[in-house]
Structure formats: structure tokens, C-alpha cells
Amino acid sequence: MRLFLLLTFVVTILTGCATTQEGPPTAFRLTAPGMPDNAMLPPKMAGNFAKNPNCTGQNISPPLAWSHAPDKTRSFVILWDDQAGRNGLGVSHGVVYGIPANVNVFAEGELAVAPTGSRFVPGKSLFPTHWVGPCPPKGNAPQHYVMTIIATTLEPGALPAGLNKTEVLKALEGGKALRAASLSLRFAQ
């Protein structure tokens, strides 16, 4: 009987842990399907940039999904940053915007290639492209790559292609940013 009660208690606790989400269930939320917040990215998602010997992967972007955007959302912005990169000065790894309000998911690899069907406008990361996967120095502890999605009042085609993170954030000033959500993914090699 004692063992039965103990097992019932453990199962109840584990079930609660597995289904509990922080914040209200209707909160604007960004997820990477199949990868919980703070998960380690697989090696294939590392950047592939010939000029950087730390970019050893296939540059495959993680799958993303989001829900519960604010009512007045017209488009989304996604920024991906390594805040510890360049010895703490930070590295912008991804800048995409002009994502229409009716889009709420990107498949694995979709953000790392040229956009199709007006699903996003490519910006410019610290690299000469809109998206580069993690490229931390070998032997570092796992670094955190923070993905932020911003719901905006801008129409999807309002901003030209090729803007960097600073330029996109400047364009969102004056009340054009409605709400943001983020998740952190880690990588080490």
C-alpha cells in the first residue's frame, strides 16, 4: 500500500511537471516544436560560413511555432542572437521580418533559405546573410541563442529587405511593436 501511494504521488508530480506551462495559457508564446526551451541544438543546425572555422554545420534553422498574437498584429519580426558571442559583444545570427499575421509556423530549415511565397523578408545578420546558425568557438560551454518574435502593426511589405537588427528595431519605435515572446536554445561543439 505504501509503495502504491508513493508511486501515485510520483506519477502525479511528474504529470504536473509535464503539462505545466509558465504564464497564462493565452500568453503570446514562441516554441520550437520537438525542442523544449533551453534545449541543445543538434550539430546540423550550426552555421555553415566558410570564413569562420567555428561554423561547422549545415545551417539548418530550427522549426518554430507561435500562438496567441495580439489582436492588432499585421506582421512579425524574428531576431536570433548569441549574447555571449564576440566575447560578450553579441552576435546577430538571424533577422527576418515582414512575416504576415496569418503565418504562425516555420518548418525546420525554412528560415535559413531564401523566402518563398512572401512568408518573410530577409534582413541582415552580423554575417552577410539573413540567417546563420550557431558558430561558437570549440571548447566553450554551451552558449544560449535567444530567439525573439515581435508582433507588430506594420504591414508585411512595409520594410525593405536587407535591414539589420538595429534598423528593424528603430522602425518599430513609436508603438509599432505590440508584444514579444522568446525562447532560448543552446549550442556547443
C-alpha positions in Angstrom: 0.0 0.0 0.0 2.8 2.4 0.9 4.5 1.7 -2.4 1.3 2.3 -4.3 0.8 5.6 -2.6 4.4 6.6 -3.3 4.1 5.7 -7.0 0.7 7.6 -7.3 2.4 10.6 -5.7 5.4 10.5 -8.1 3.2 10.0 -11.2 1.0 13.0 -10.1 4.1 15.2 -9.7 5.6 14.1 -13.0 2.3 14.6 -14.8 2.0 18.1 -13.4 5.6 18.9 -14.5 5.0 17.6 -18.0 1.9 19.7 -18.6 2.7 22.9 -16.7 3.4 26.0 -18.8 4.7 29.2 -17.3 2.3 32.1 -17.5 -1.3 32.1 -18.6 -2.3 29.6 -21.3 -3.4 32.5 -23.6 0.0 34.3 -23.4 1.8 35.1 -26.7 4.2 32.2 -26.9 7.1 31.1 -29.2 8.1 27.4 -29.3 10.5 25.2 -31.2 8.4 22.0 -31.8 10.3 19.0 -30.5 12.7 21.1 -28.5 11.9 22.5 -25.1 13.1 25.9 -24.1 16.8 25.7 -23.3 17.3 22.6 -25.4 20.6 21.8 -27.1 20.5 22.3 -30.8 21.8 19.4 -33.0 25.1 19.8 -34.9 23.3 20.2 -38.2 21.9 23.5 -37.0 25.3 25.1 -36.6 26.2 27.7 -39.2 27.9 27.0 -42.5 30.0 30.0 -43.2 33.4 29.3 -44.9 35.1 32.4 -43.5 34.5 31.2 -39.9 36.1 27.9 -38.9 33.6 27.6 -36.0 30.7 27.4 -38.4 30.8 23.6 -38.8 27.1 22.7 -39.5 24.6 22.7 -42.3 22.9 26.0 -41.3 19.5 24.4 -40.8 17.1 26.7 -38.8 15.0 25.1 -36.0 11.3 24.7 -36.5 9.3 27.5 -34.9 5.7 28.0 -34.0 3.8 30.7 -32.1 0.4 31.3 -30.8 -1.9 33.9 -29.2 -0.6 37.0 -31.0 -2.2 40.3 -30.1 -5.4 41.2 -32.0 -3.9 44.1 -34.0 -1.0 42.2 -35.3 -0.2 42.8 -39.0 3.2 41.2 -39.2 6.0 39.6 -37.1 9.7 40.1 -36.7 12.1 37.3 -35.6 15.5 38.1 -34.2 18.1 35.4 -33.2 21.0 36.5 -31.0 24.0 35.0 -29.3 24.5 37.4 -26.5 27.8 35.8 -25.4 29.3 35.9 -28.9 32.3 38.1 -29.9 33.5 37.9 -26.3 30.2 39.3 -24.9 29.6 42.0 -27.5 26.9 39.8 -29.0 26.2 38.3 -32.5 23.1 38.8 -34.5 22.5 35.4 -36.2 19.1 36.0 -37.7 17.0 38.9 -38.8 13.7 38.2 -40.6 10.6 40.4 -40.7 7.5 41.1 -42.8 6.1 37.8 -41.7 2.4 38.0 -42.4 0.0 37.8 -39.4 -1.6 34.6 -40.8 1.8 32.8 -40.6 2.4 31.1 -37.3 4.9 28.3 -38.1 8.2 27.8 -39.9 9.3 24.3 -40.8 12.9 23.1 -39.9 15.3 24.7 -42.3 12.8 27.2 -43.8 14.2 30.4 -42.2 17.8 29.6 -43.3 17.0 29.7 -47.0 15.6 32.4 -49.4 11.9 33.1 -48.6 9.2 31.6 -50.7 5.7 32.8 -51.2 6.1 36.1 -49.3 6.5 34.3 -46.0 9.2 36.7 -44.7 11.5 39.5 -45.8 15.2 38.6 -45.3 17.2 41.1 -43.2 20.9 41.1 -42.5 22.6 39.4 -39.5 26.1 40.1 -38.5 27.1 37.8 -41.3 26.4 38.8 -45.0 23.0 37.0 -44.9 19.7 37.0 -43.0 20.4 33.7 -41.1 23.4 31.8 -39.8 23.3 29.0 -37.3 25.4 28.9 -34.1 29.2 29.2 -34.6 30.7 29.2 -31.0 34.4 28.5 -30.5 35.2 24.9 -29.9 35.6 24.1 -26.3 33.2 26.7 -25.0 30.5 25.9 -22.6 27.1 25.8 -24.3 26.1 29.2 -25.4 22.5 30.5 -25.4 20.9 31.6 -28.6 17.8 33.7 -27.9 15.0 33.7 -30.4 12.6 36.6 -30.1 9.4 37.1 -32.0 7.8 40.6 -32.1 4.2 41.1 -33.1 3.9 44.4 -35.0 1.3 46.8 -36.5 3.4 47.1 -39.7 2.1 45.6 -42.9 4.2 42.7 -44.2 5.8 44.7 -47.0 6.4 47.9 -45.1 10.1 47.4 -44.7 12.7 46.8 -47.4 14.9 43.7 -47.5 18.4 43.9 -46.0 17.8 45.8 -42.8 19.9 44.8 -39.8 18.6 44.3 -36.2 19.2 47.9 -35.2 17.4 49.3 -38.3 14.4 46.9 -37.7 14.1 47.9 -34.1 14.3 51.6 -35.0 11.4 51.0 -37.5 9.3 49.5 -34.7 9.6 52.6 -32.4 6.5 54.7 -31.8 4.1 52.0 -30.8 4.5 49.7 -33.8 5.7 46.8 -31.6 2.8 45.2 -29.8 4.2 42.3 -27.8 7.2 39.9 -27.8 7.9 36.3 -26.9 11.2 34.5 -26.8 12.8 31.1 -26.3 16.4 30.1 -25.7 18.2 27.3 -27.4 21.8 26.2 -26.6 24.7 25.0 -28.7 28.3 23.8 -28.1 30.8 21.9 -30.2 
